[in-house]
Amino acid sequence: MGSKKETYENCEIRIEDDTQLFINQKPIEYVHDKDQKKWSSRYLPYTDYDSLIALAKAIVSDTAEFKA
């Protein structure tokens, strides 16, 4: 498994063992619907994403907390 790191819009996105998500070292809670294979988070209610990295990028792009 391991760790994946990516910088997106000046934020560091880190995924640990495909089970934990961090943006700028802040843990981000999310839900994975295994039946629909979609990820979601309270940061972007009523939206689903096809991957954890897509969810993380959307949070960075669309959430004031992570804007520079």
PDB file with one MODEL, atoms N, CA, C and O in Angstrom:
MODEL        1
ATOM      1  N   MET A   1       0.840  -1.177   0.000  1.00  0.00           N
ATOM      2  CA  MET A   1       0.000   0.000   0.000  1.00  0.00           C
ATOM      3  C   MET A   1       0.886   1.242   0.000  1.00  0.00           C
ATOM      4  O   MET A   1       1.340   1.661  -1.065  1.00  0.00           O
ATOM      5  N   GLY A   2       1.142   1.833   1.142  1.00  0.00           N
ATOM      6  CA  GLY A   2       2.036   2.972   1.206  1.00  0.00           C
ATOM      7  C   GLY A   2       1.329   4.297   1.152  1.00  0.00           C
ATOM      8  O   GLY A   2       0.126   4.411   1.386  1.00  0.00           O
ATOM      9  N   SER A   3       2.128   5.296   0.833  1.00  0.00           N
ATOM     10  CA  SER A   3       1.657   6.671   0.856  1.00  0.00           C
ATOM     11  C   SER A   3       1.765   7.273  -0.544  1.00  0.00           C
ATOM     12  O   SER A   3       2.711   6.997  -1.282  1.00  0.00           O
ATOM     13  N   LYS A   4       0.781   8.099  -0.894  1.00  0.00           N
ATOM     14  CA  LYS A   4       0.821   8.839  -2.154  1.00  0.00           C
ATOM     15  C   LYS A   4       0.755  10.313  -1.795  1.00  0.00           C
ATOM     16  O   LYS A   4      -0.061  10.720  -0.969  1.00  0.00           O
ATOM     17  N   LYS A   5       1.614  11.115  -2.417  1.00  0.00           N
ATOM     18  CA  LYS A   5       1.630  12.560  -2.184  1.00  0.00           C
ATOM     19  C   LYS A   5       1.503  13.278  -3.509  1.00  0.00           C
ATOM     20  O   LYS A   5       2.043  12.848  -4.528  1.00  0.00           O
ATOM     21  N   GLU A   6       0.779  14.379  -3.473  1.00  0.00           N
ATOM     22  CA  GLU A   6       0.629  15.202  -4.668  1.00  0.00           C
ATOM     23  C   GLU A   6       0.378  16.638  -4.227  1.00  0.00           C
ATOM     24  O   GLU A   6      -0.325  16.877  -3.246  1.00  0.00           O
ATOM     25  N   THR A   7       0.949  17.584  -4.945  1.00  0.00           N
ATOM     26  CA  THR A   7       0.667  18.988  -4.687  1.00  0.00           C
ATOM     27  C   THR A   7      -0.335  19.446  -5.728  1.00  0.00           C
ATOM     28  O   THR A   7      -0.151  19.242  -6.928  1.00  0.00           O
ATOM     29  N   TYR A   8      -1.402  20.072  -5.242  1.00  0.00           N
ATOM     30  CA  TYR A   8      -2.466  20.548  -6.113  1.00  0.00           C
ATOM     31  C   TYR A   8      -2.913  21.911  -5.613  1.00  0.00           C
ATOM     32  O   TYR A   8      -3.308  22.055  -4.456  1.00  0.00           O
ATOM     33  N   GLU A   9      -2.851  22.910  -6.485  1.00  0.00           N
ATOM     34  CA  GLU A   9      -3.216  24.285  -6.130  1.00  0.00           C
ATOM     35  C   GLU A   9      -2.546  24.726  -4.818  1.00  0.00           C
ATOM     36  O   GLU A   9      -3.194  25.286  -3.934  1.00  0.00           O
ATOM     37  N   ASN A  10      -1.252  24.465  -4.714  1.00  0.00           N
ATOM     38  CA  ASN A  10      -0.431  24.829  -3.556  1.00  0.00           C
ATOM     39  C   ASN A  10      -0.825  24.128  -2.260  1.00  0.00           C
ATOM     40  O   ASN A  10      -0.461  24.592  -1.179  1.00  0.00           O
ATOM     41  N   CYS A  11      -1.544  23.044  -2.342  1.00  0.00           N
ATOM     42  CA  CYS A  11      -1.886  22.236  -1.165  1.00  0.00           C
ATOM     43  C   CYS A  11      -1.280  20.851  -1.323  1.00  0.00           C
ATOM     44  O   CYS A  11      -1.245  20.290  -2.418  1.00  0.00           O
ATOM     45  N   GLU A  12      -0.810  20.319  -0.219  1.00  0.00           N
ATOM     46  CA  GLU A  12      -0.280  18.956  -0.243  1.00  0.00           C
ATOM     47  C   GLU A  12      -1.407  17.976   0.069  1.00  0.00           C
ATOM     48  O   GLU A  12      -2.044  18.055   1.119  1.00  0.00           O
ATOM     49  N   ILE A  13      -1.637  17.065  -0.850  1.00  0.00           N
ATOM     50  CA  ILE A  13      -2.610  15.990  -0.664  1.00  0.00           C
ATOM     51  C   ILE A  13      -1.816  14.718  -0.384  1.00  0.00           C
ATOM     52  O   ILE A  13      -0.897  14.369  -1.126  1.00  0.00           O
ATOM     53  N   ARG A  14      -2.180  14.035   0.692  1.00  0.00           N
ATOM     54  CA  ARG A  14      -1.507  12.780   1.030  1.00  0.00           C
ATOM     55  C   ARG A  14      -2.563  11.719   1.306  1.00  0.00           C
ATOM     56  O   ARG A  14      -3.514  11.946   2.053  1.00  0.00           O
ATOM     57  N   ILE A  15      -2.379  10.565   0.693  1.00  0.00           N
ATOM     58  CA  ILE A  15      -3.260   9.421   0.929  1.00  0.00           C
ATOM     59  C   ILE A  15      -2.400   8.310   1.504  1.00  0.00           C
ATOM     60  O   ILE A  15      -1.440   7.869   0.873  1.00  0.00           O
ATOM     61  N   GLU A  16      -2.745   7.860   2.699  1.00  0.00           N
ATOM     62  CA  GLU A  16      -1.991   6.806   3.390  1.00  0.00           C
ATOM     63  C   GLU A  16      -2.731   5.481   3.269  1.00  0.00           C
ATOM     64  O   GLU A  16      -3.876   5.364   3.707  1.00  0.00           O
ATOM     65  N   ASP A  17      -2.095   4.505   2.689  1.00  0.00           N
ATOM     66  CA  ASP A  17      -2.622   3.138   2.604  1.00  0.00           C
ATOM     67  C   ASP A  17      -4.028   3.070   2.017  1.00  0.00           C
ATOM     68  O   ASP A  17      -4.793   2.161   2.340  1.00  0.00           O
ATOM     69  N   ASP A  18      -4.373   4.030   1.156  1.00  0.00           N
ATOM     70  CA  ASP A  18      -5.704   4.099   0.540  1.00  0.00           C
ATOM     71  C   ASP A  18      -6.834   4.114   1.566  1.00  0.00           C
ATOM     72  O   ASP A  18      -7.966   3.749   1.249  1.00  0.00           O
ATOM     73  N   THR A  19      -6.529   4.538   2.805  1.00  0.00           N
ATOM     74  CA  THR A  19      -7.565   4.573   3.840  1.00  0.00           C
ATOM     75  C   THR A  19      -7.627   5.898   4.589  1.00  0.00           C
ATOM     76  O   THR A  19      -8.627   6.171   5.254  1.00  0.00           O
ATOM     77  N   GLN A  20      -6.595   6.726   4.502  1.00  0.00           N
ATOM     78  CA  GLN A  20      -6.582   8.007   5.215  1.00  0.00           C
ATOM     79  C   GLN A  20      -6.231   9.115   4.236  1.00  0.00           C
ATOM     80  O   GLN A  20      -5.335   8.971   3.403  1.00  0.00           O
ATOM     81  N   LEU A  21      -6.951  10.222   4.351  1.00  0.00           N
ATOM     82  CA  LEU A  21      -6.732  11.373   3.481  1.00  0.00           C
ATOM     83  C   LEU A  21      -6.328  12.575   4.322  1.00  0.00           C
ATOM     84  O   LEU A  21      -6.948  12.871   5.344  1.00  0.00           O
ATOM     85  N   PHE A  22      -5.277  13.266   3.877  1.00  0.00           N
ATOM     86  CA  PHE A  22      -4.796  14.473   4.535  1.00  0.00           C
ATOM     87  C   PHE A  22      -4.625  15.568   3.486  1.00  0.00           C
ATOM     88  O   PHE A  22      -4.114  15.322   2.394  1.00  0.00           O
ATOM     89  N   ILE A  23      -5.057  16.769   3.830  1.00  0.00           N
ATOM     90  CA  ILE A  23      -4.794  17.933   2.993  1.00  0.00           C
ATOM     91  C   ILE A  23      -4.072  18.941   3.885  1.00  0.00           C
ATOM     92  O   ILE A  23      -4.598  19.368   4.913  1.00  0.00           O
ATOM     93  N   ASN A  24      -2.865  19.312   3.475  1.00  0.00           N
ATOM     94  CA  ASN A  24      -1.995  20.178   4.297  1.00  0.00           C
ATOM     95  C   ASN A  24      -1.898  19.641   5.721  1.00  0.00           C
ATOM     96  O   ASN A  24      -1.994  20.402   6.684  1.00  0.00           O
ATOM     97  N   GLN A  25      -1.712  18.355   5.848  1.00  0.00           N
ATOM     98  CA  GLN A  25      -1.539  17.619   7.104  1.00  0.00           C
ATOM     99  C   GLN A  25      -2.800  17.547   7.954  1.00  0.00           C
ATOM    100  O   GLN A  25      -2.762  17.006   9.059  1.00  0.00           O
ATOM    101  N   LYS A  26      -3.910  18.078   7.468  1.00  0.00           N
ATOM    102  CA  LYS A  26      -5.172  17.989   8.210  1.00  0.00           C
ATOM    103  C   LYS A  26      -5.910  16.720   7.769  1.00  0.00           C
ATOM    104  O   LYS A  26      -6.135  16.523   6.575  1.00  0.00           O
ATOM    105  N   PRO A  27      -6.289  15.861   8.717  1.00  0.00           N
ATOM    106  CA  PRO A  27      -7.046  14.663   8.339  1.00  0.00           C
ATOM    107  C   PRO A  27      -8.434  15.047   7.829  1.00  0.00           C
ATOM    108  O   PRO A  27      -9.123  15.876   8.424  1.00  0.00           O
ATOM    109  N   ILE A  28      -8.822  14.438   6.735  1.00  0.00           N
ATOM    110  CA  ILE A  28     -10.119  14.709   6.114  1.00  0.00           C
ATOM    111  C   ILE A  28     -10.972  13.449   6.227  1.00  0.00           C
ATOM    112  O   ILE A  28     -10.590  12.380   5.751  1.00  0.00           O
ATOM    113  N   GLU A  29     -12.116  13.591   6.857  1.00  0.00           N
ATOM    114  CA  GLU A  29     -13.038  12.462   6.969  1.00  0.00           C
ATOM    115  C   GLU A  29     -13.820  12.335   5.668  1.00  0.00           C
ATOM    116  O   GLU A  29     -14.216  13.330   5.061  1.00  0.00           O
ATOM    117  N   TYR A  30     -14.031  11.106   5.260  1.00  0.00           N
ATOM    118  CA  TYR A  30     -14.783  10.845   4.040  1.00  0.00           C
ATOM    119  C   TYR A  30     -15.529   9.535   4.185  1.00  0.00           C
ATOM    120  O   TYR A  30     -15.290   8.761   5.112  1.00  0.00           O
ATOM    121  N   VAL A  31     -16.438   9.302   3.252  1.00  0.00           N
ATOM    122  CA  VAL A  31     -17.216   8.061   3.220  1.00  0.00           C
ATOM    123  C   VAL A  31     -16.971   7.404   1.867  1.00  0.00           C
ATOM    124  O   VAL A  31     -16.982   8.069   0.831  1.00  0.00           O
ATOM    125  N   HIS A  32     -16.749   6.090   1.887  1.00  0.00           N
ATOM    126  CA  HIS A  32     -16.588   5.341   0.647  1.00  0.00           C
ATOM    127  C   HIS A  32     -17.762   4.388   0.505  1.00  0.00           C
ATOM    128  O   HIS A  32     -17.930   3.480   1.319  1.00  0.00           O
ATOM    129  N   ASP A  33     -18.571   4.587  -0.519  1.00  0.00           N
ATOM    130  CA  ASP A  33     -19.683   3.695  -0.830  1.00  0.00           C
ATOM    131  C   ASP A  33     -19.140   2.579  -1.715  1.00  0.00           C
ATOM    132  O   ASP A  33     -18.925   2.772  -2.911  1.00  0.00           O
ATOM    133  N   LYS A  34     -18.921   1.416  -1.117  1.00  0.00           N
ATOM    134  CA  LYS A  34     -18.292   0.312  -1.844  1.00  0.00           C
ATOM    135  C   LYS A  34     -19.177  -0.241  -2.945  1.00  0.00           C
ATOM    136  O   LYS A  34     -18.669  -0.743  -3.948  1.00  0.00           O
ATOM    137  N   ASP A  35     -20.481  -0.160  -2.780  1.00  0.00           N
ATOM    138  CA  ASP A  35     -21.392  -0.661  -3.810  1.00  0.00           C
ATOM    139  C   ASP A  35     -21.345   0.210  -5.067  1.00  0.00           C
ATOM    140  O   ASP A  35     -21.275  -0.302  -6.184  1.00  0.00           O
ATOM    141  N   GLN A  36     -21.382   1.519  -4.876  1.00  0.00           N
ATOM    142  CA  GLN A  36     -21.347   2.438  -6.020  1.00  0.00           C
ATOM    143  C   GLN A  36     -19.931   2.855  -6.408  1.00  0.00           C
ATOM    144  O   GLN A  36     -19.724   3.503  -7.434  1.00  0.00           O
ATOM    145  N   LYS A  37     -18.963   2.478  -5.580  1.00  0.00           N
ATOM    146  CA  LYS A  37     -17.558   2.831  -5.801  1.00  0.00           C
ATOM    147  C   LYS A  37     -17.393   4.346  -5.926  1.00  0.00           C
ATOM    148  O   LYS A  37     -16.791   4.850  -6.874  1.00  0.00           O
ATOM    149  N   LYS A  38     -17.951   5.060  -4.933  1.00  0.00           N
ATOM    150  CA  LYS A  38     -17.895   6.522  -4.906  1.00  0.00           C
ATOM    151  C   LYS A  38     -17.403   6.999  -3.546  1.00  0.00           C
ATOM    152  O   LYS A  38     -17.615   6.340  -2.528  1.00  0.00           O
ATOM    153  N   TRP A  39     -16.743   8.156  -3.542  1.00  0.00           N
ATOM    154  CA  TRP A  39     -16.255   8.785  -2.322  1.00  0.00           C
ATOM    155  C   TRP A  39     -16.984  10.104  -2.122  1.00  0.00           C
ATOM    156  O   TRP A  39     -17.320  10.793  -3.085  1.00  0.00           O
ATOM    157  N   SER A  40     -17.228  10.452  -0.851  1.00  0.00           N
ATOM    158  CA  SER A  40     -17.873  11.727  -0.532  1.00  0.00           C
ATOM    159  C   SER A  40     -17.346  12.232   0.804  1.00  0.00           C
ATOM    160  O   SER A  40     -16.729  11.489   1.567  1.00  0.00           O
ATOM    161  N   SER A  41     -17.605  13.528   1.076  1.00  0.00           N
ATOM    162  CA  SER A  41     -17.144  14.151   2.303  1.00  0.00           C
ATOM    163  C   SER A  41     -18.110  15.257   2.703  1.00  0.00           C
ATOM    164  O   SER A  41     -18.820  15.807   1.861  1.00  0.00           O
ATOM    165  N   ARG A  42     -18.132  15.576   3.980  1.00  0.00           N
ATOM    166  CA  ARG A  42     -18.986  16.666   4.471  1.00  0.00           C
ATOM    167  C   ARG A  42     -18.545  18.014   3.910  1.00  0.00           C
ATOM    168  O   ARG A  42     -19.322  18.969   3.903  1.00  0.00           O
ATOM    169  N   TYR A  43     -17.304  18.095   3.442  1.00  0.00           N
ATOM    170  CA  TYR A  43     -16.814  19.345   2.856  1.00  0.00           C
ATOM    171  C   TYR A  43     -17.593  19.703   1.591  1.00  0.00           C
ATOM    172  O   TYR A  43     -17.794  20.881   1.295  1.00  0.00           O
ATOM    173  N   LEU A  44     -18.024  18.697   0.855  1.00  0.00           N
ATOM    174  CA  LEU A  44     -18.786  18.910  -0.380  1.00  0.00           C
ATOM    175  C   LEU A  44     -20.021  18.019  -0.345  1.00  0.00           C
ATOM    176  O   LEU A  44     -20.062  16.984  -1.010  1.00  0.00           O
ATOM    177  N   PRO A  45     -21.024  18.419   0.425  1.00  0.00           N
ATOM    178  CA  PRO A  45     -22.206  17.570   0.567  1.00  0.00           C
ATOM    179  C   PRO A  45     -22.940  17.381  -0.762  1.00  0.00           C
ATOM    180  O   PRO A  45     -22.931  18.248  -1.636  1.00  0.00           O
ATOM    181  N   TYR A  46     -23.562  16.236  -0.873  1.00  0.00           N
ATOM    182  CA  TYR A  46     -24.392  15.882  -2.031  1.00  0.00           C
ATOM    183  C   TYR A  46     -23.611  15.707  -3.321  1.00  0.00           C
ATOM    184  O   TYR A  46     -24.185  15.759  -4.409  1.00  0.00           O
ATOM    185  N   THR A  47     -22.299  15.499  -3.206  1.00  0.00           N
ATOM    186  CA  THR A  47     -21.496  15.203  -4.389  1.00  0.00           C
ATOM    187  C   THR A  47     -20.699  13.934  -4.139  1.00  0.00           C
ATOM    188  O   THR A  47     -20.273  13.669  -3.014  1.00  0.00           O
ATOM    189  N   ASP A  48     -20.500  13.158  -5.183  1.00  0.00           N
ATOM    190  CA  ASP A  48     -19.742  11.909  -5.112  1.00  0.00           C
ATOM    191  C   ASP A  48     -18.638  11.952  -6.156  1.00  0.00           C
ATOM    192  O   ASP A  48     -18.778  12.576  -7.208  1.00  0.00           O
ATOM    193  N   TYR A  49     -17.533  11.275  -5.843  1.00  0.00           N
ATOM    194  CA  TYR A  49     -16.377  11.274  -6.728  1.00  0.00           C
ATOM    195  C   TYR A  49     -15.920   9.852  -6.998  1.00  0.00           C
ATOM    196  O   TYR A  49     -16.107   8.954  -6.177  1.00  0.00           O
ATOM    197  N   ASP A  50     -15.316   9.663  -8.168  1.00  0.00           N
ATOM    198  CA  ASP A  50     -14.908   8.324  -8.602  1.00  0.00           C
ATOM    199  C   ASP A  50     -13.628   7.831  -7.938  1.00  0.00           C
ATOM    200  O   ASP A  50     -13.326   6.639  -7.987  1.00  0.00           O
ATOM    201  N   SER A  51     -12.878   8.733  -7.322  1.00  0.00           N
ATOM    202  CA  SER A  51     -11.642   8.316  -6.657  1.00  0.00           C
ATOM    203  C   SER A  51     -11.378   9.227  -5.466  1.00  0.00           C
ATOM    204  O   SER A  51     -11.928  10.324  -5.366  1.00  0.00           O
ATOM    205  N   LEU A  52     -10.540   8.756  -4.584  1.00  0.00           N
ATOM    206  CA  LEU A  52     -10.179   9.535  -3.404  1.00  0.00           C
ATOM    207  C   LEU A  52      -9.375  10.772  -3.800  1.00  0.00           C
ATOM    208  O   LEU A  52      -9.540  11.834  -3.199  1.00  0.00           O
ATOM    209  N   ILE A  53      -8.519  10.648  -4.791  1.00  0.00           N
ATOM    210  CA  ILE A  53      -7.740  11.805  -5.231  1.00  0.00           C
ATOM    211  C   ILE A  53      -8.641  12.843  -5.895  1.00  0.00           C
ATOM    212  O   ILE A  53      -8.406  14.041  -5.744  1.00  0.00           O
ATOM    213  N   ALA A  54      -9.660  12.412  -6.622  1.00  0.00           N
ATOM    214  CA  ALA A  54     -10.611  13.351  -7.231  1.00  0.00           C
ATOM    215  C   ALA A  54     -11.379  14.105  -6.145  1.00  0.00           C
ATOM    216  O   ALA A  54     -11.611  15.307  -6.270  1.00  0.00           O
ATOM    217  N   LEU A  55     -11.771  13.408  -5.087  1.00  0.00           N
ATOM    218  CA  LEU A  55     -12.436  14.044  -3.952  1.00  0.00           C
ATOM    219  C   LEU A  55     -11.514  15.082  -3.320  1.00  0.00           C
ATOM    220  O   LEU A  55     -11.937  16.207  -3.054  1.00  0.00           O
ATOM    221  N   ALA A  56     -10.267  14.715  -3.080  1.00  0.00           N
ATOM    222  CA  ALA A  56      -9.311  15.625  -2.452  1.00  0.00           C
ATOM    223  C   ALA A  56      -9.110  16.882  -3.292  1.00  0.00           C
ATOM    224  O   ALA A  56      -9.094  17.989  -2.755  1.00  0.00           O
ATOM    225  N   LYS A  57      -8.957  16.719  -4.603  1.00  0.00           N
ATOM    226  CA  LYS A  57      -8.766  17.880  -5.480  1.00  0.00           C
ATOM    227  C   LYS A  57      -9.996  18.781  -5.485  1.00  0.00           C
ATOM    228  O   LYS A  57      -9.863  20.005  -5.518  1.00  0.00           O
ATOM    229  N   ALA A  58     -11.175  18.201  -5.453  1.00  0.00           N
ATOM    230  CA  ALA A  58     -12.399  19.000  -5.413  1.00  0.00           C
ATOM    231  C   ALA A  58     -12.492  19.782  -4.105  1.00  0.00           C
ATOM    232  O   ALA A  58     -12.910  20.940  -4.100  1.00  0.00           O
ATOM    233  N   ILE A  59     -12.106  19.156  -3.006  1.00  0.00           N
ATOM    234  CA  ILE A  59     -12.116  19.850  -1.711  1.00  0.00           C
ATOM    235  C   ILE A  59     -11.166  21.045  -1.751  1.00  0.00           C
ATOM    236  O   ILE A  59     -11.516  22.138  -1.305  1.00  0.00           O
ATOM    237  N   VAL A  60      -9.969  20.834  -2.284  1.00  0.00           N
ATOM    238  CA  VAL A  60      -8.991  21.922  -2.384  1.00  0.00           C
ATOM    239  C   VAL A  60      -9.541  23.048  -3.268  1.00  0.00           C
ATOM    240  O   VAL A  60      -9.430  24.222  -2.916  1.00  0.00           O
ATOM    241  N   SER A  61     -10.124  22.699  -4.393  1.00  0.00           N
ATOM    242  CA  SER A  61     -10.611  23.702  -5.348  1.00  0.00           C
ATOM    243  C   SER A  61     -11.829  24.459  -4.857  1.00  0.00           C
ATOM    244  O   SER A  61     -11.968  25.654  -5.121  1.00  0.00           O
ATOM    245  N   ASP A  62     -12.716  23.773  -4.144  1.00  0.00           N
ATOM    246  CA  ASP A  62     -14.032  24.329  -3.852  1.00  0.00           C
ATOM    247  C   ASP A  62     -14.273  24.707  -2.391  1.00  0.00           C
ATOM    248  O   ASP A  62     -15.382  25.110  -2.041  1.00  0.00           O
ATOM    249  N   THR A  63     -13.272  24.588  -1.544  1.00  0.00           N
ATOM    250  CA  THR A  63     -13.453  24.865  -0.119  1.00  0.00           C
ATOM    251  C   THR A  63     -12.570  26.037   0.290  1.00  0.00           C
ATOM    252  O   THR A  63     -11.358  26.009   0.076  1.00  0.00           O
ATOM    253  N   ALA A  64     -13.169  27.060   0.871  1.00  0.00           N
ATOM    254  CA  ALA A  64     -12.435  28.274   1.254  1.00  0.00           C
ATOM    255  C   ALA A  64     -11.292  27.976   2.236  1.00  0.00           C
ATOM    256  O   ALA A  64     -10.275  28.670   2.237  1.00  0.00           O
ATOM    257  N   GLU A  65     -11.462  26.957   3.057  1.00  0.00           N
ATOM    258  CA  GLU A  65     -10.451  26.622   4.068  1.00  0.00           C
ATOM    259  C   GLU A  65      -9.074  26.359   3.449  1.00  0.00           C
ATOM    260  O   GLU A  65      -8.049  26.625   4.076  1.00  0.00           O
ATOM    261  N   PHE A  66      -9.054  25.843   2.236  1.00  0.00           N
ATOM    262  CA  PHE A  66      -7.776  25.473   1.618  1.00  0.00           C
ATOM    263  C   PHE A  66      -7.320  26.448   0.543  1.00  0.00           C
ATOM    264  O   PHE A  66      -6.354  26.167  -0.167  1.00  0.00           O
ATOM    265  N   LYS A  67      -7.983  27.573   0.408  1.00  0.00           N
ATOM    266  CA  LYS A  67      -7.549  28.581  -0.554  1.00  0.00           C
ATOM    267  C   LYS A  67      -6.400  29.389   0.041  1.00  0.00           C
ATOM    268  O   LYS A  67      -6.384  29.689   1.235  1.00  0.00           O
ATOM    269  N   ALA A  68      -5.454  29.729  -0.801  1.00  0.00           N
ATOM    270  CA  ALA A  68      -4.277  30.476  -0.314  1.00  0.00           C
ATOM    271  C   ALA A  68      -4.604  31.922  -0.041  1.00  0.00           C
ATOM    272  O   ALA A  68      -3.731  32.685   0.372  1.00  0.00           O
TER     273      ALA A  68
ENDMDL
END
